[in-house]
Amino acid sequence: MKDLLTFNEMLTPKLITVVYWLALLAIVIGGVGSMFAPYGFSLGSLLRGLFGIVFGALGVRIGCEMMIVLFKMNDALQELRRK
């Protein structure tokens, strides 16, 4: 607990996984909702929904991985400083 309060241990890397899965769930729900919009089902709405799911998931994954890389760099630098 002391490490958490003094910022020696980071909490955010653990939260990134939760945020990733929640964002992925929201993207899938939004994509499916876009496919079956109130305007009716068509090829355009199907493609728009699939496009949103694929590229939305890819974008969230890249963003989360970038944040994780930053925290891993911080961990590696702290390890070097300790040596």
Secondary structure, DSSP 8 states (H G I E B T S, - for coil): -HHHHTTSS-SHHHHHHHHHHHHHHHHHHHHHHHHT-TT---HHHHHHHHHHHHHHHHHHHHHHHHHHHHHHHHHHHHHHHH-
